Amino acid sequence: MSKLIINDLDPRTEKILIQDISYLELVSLFGGYSNNFQELVRFGIKSMEFILLAYAIDSIYALGTSFNYN
């Protein structure tokens, strides 16, 4: 990958530099493909499953400690 130094940039050639980016570099710059909505929904579902699991474990712990009569 090319190394760009800010002092070497000329405003007239800025568009040419941006157009020379390959598709792989474009995907790397923006963090993935442009259609990330499904991944965002999948992440939200997994997060909610984790929260539900933590709540269930806490509820089971509270139920178990309620029988302790010390």
C-alpha positions as a Markdown table, in Angstrom:
| # | Residue | x | y | z |
|---|---|---|---|---|
| 1 | Met | 0.0 | 0.0 | 0.0 |
| 2 | Ser | 1.3 | 3.5 | -0.8 |
| 3 | Lys | 2.4 | 5.9 | 1.9 |
| 4 | Leu | 1.1 | 9.4 | 1.5 |
| 5 | Ile | 2.6 | 12.3 | 3.3 |
| 6 | Ile | 0.3 | 15.2 | 3.9 |
| 7 | Asn | 2.8 | 17.8 | 2.7 |
| 8 | Asp | 3.0 | 16.1 | -0.7 |
| 9 | Leu | -0.7 | 16.4 | -1.4 |
| 10 | Asp | -1.8 | 18.9 | -4.0 |
| 11 | Pro | -5.5 | 20.0 | -3.9 |
| 12 | Arg | -5.7 | 19.7 | -7.7 |
| 13 | Thr | -4.7 | 16.0 | -7.6 |
| 14 | Glu | -6.9 | 15.0 | -4.6 |
| 15 | Lys | -9.6 | 13.5 | -6.8 |
| 16 | Ile | -7.0 | 11.4 | -8.7 |
| 17 | Leu | -5.6 | 10.0 | -5.4 |
| 18 | Ile | -9.1 | 9.1 | -4.2 |
| 19 | Gln | -10.0 | 7.4 | -7.5 |
| 20 | Asp | -6.8 | 5.2 | -7.3 |
| 21 | Ile | -8.0 | 3.3 | -4.3 |
| 22 | Ser | -8.8 | -0.3 | -5.1 |
| 23 | Tyr | -11.9 | -2.1 | -4.0 |
| 24 | Leu | -10.0 | -4.1 | -1.3 |
| 25 | Glu | -8.6 | -0.9 | 0.1 |
| 26 | Leu | -12.1 | 0.8 | 0.0 |
| 27 | Val | -13.6 | -2.1 | 2.0 |
| 28 | Ser | -10.7 | -1.9 | 4.5 |
| 29 | Leu | -11.2 | 1.9 | 4.9 |
| 30 | Phe | -14.9 | 1.7 | 5.5 |
| 31 | Gly | -14.8 | -1.4 | 7.7 |
| 32 | Gly | -16.6 | -3.8 | 5.4 |
| 33 | Tyr | -19.1 | -4.0 | 2.7 |
| 34 | Ser | -21.7 | -1.2 | 2.3 |
| 35 | Asn | -24.6 | -3.5 | 3.2 |
| 36 | Asn | -23.9 | -4.0 | 6.9 |
| 37 | Phe | -27.5 | -3.8 | 8.1 |
| 38 | Gln | -27.9 | -7.6 | 8.4 |
| 39 | Glu | -24.7 | -7.8 | 10.4 |
| 40 | Leu | -25.9 | -4.9 | 12.7 |
| 41 | Val | -29.3 | -6.8 | 13.3 |
| 42 | Arg | -27.4 | -10.0 | 14.0 |
| 43 | Phe | -25.2 | -8.2 | 16.5 |
| 44 | Gly | -28.2 | -6.7 | 18.2 |
| 45 | Ile | -29.9 | -10.1 | 18.5 |
| 46 | Lys | -26.7 | -11.7 | 19.9 |
| 47 | Ser | -26.4 | -8.9 | 22.4 |
| 48 | Met | -30.0 | -9.3 | 23.6 |
| 49 | Glu | -29.5 | -13.1 | 23.9 |
| 50 | Phe | -26.4 | -12.4 | 26.1 |
| 51 | Ile | -28.4 | -10.0 | 28.3 |
| 52 | Leu | -31.2 | -12.5 | 28.6 |
| 53 | Leu | -28.7 | -15.2 | 29.6 |
| 54 | Ala | -27.1 | -13.0 | 32.2 |
| 55 | Tyr | -30.6 | -12.1 | 33.6 |
| 56 | Ala | -31.5 | -15.8 | 33.7 |
| 57 | Ile | -28.3 | -16.7 | 35.6 |
| 58 | Asp | -28.9 | -13.9 | 38.1 |
| 59 | Ser | -32.5 | -15.0 | 38.6 |
| 60 | Ile | -31.4 | -18.6 | 39.2 |
| 61 | Tyr | -28.8 | -17.4 | 41.7 |
| 62 | Ala | -31.3 | -15.3 | 43.5 |
| 63 | Leu | -33.8 | -18.2 | 43.7 |
| 64 | Gly | -31.0 | -20.5 | 45.0 |
| 65 | Thr | -29.9 | -18.0 | 47.7 |
| 66 | Ser | -33.5 | -17.5 | 48.8 |
| 67 | Phe | -33.5 | -21.1 | 50.2 |
| 68 | Asn | -30.4 | -20.4 | 52.3 |
| 69 | Tyr | -31.7 | -19.7 | 55.9 |
| 70 | Asn | -28.4 | -18.7 | 57.5 |
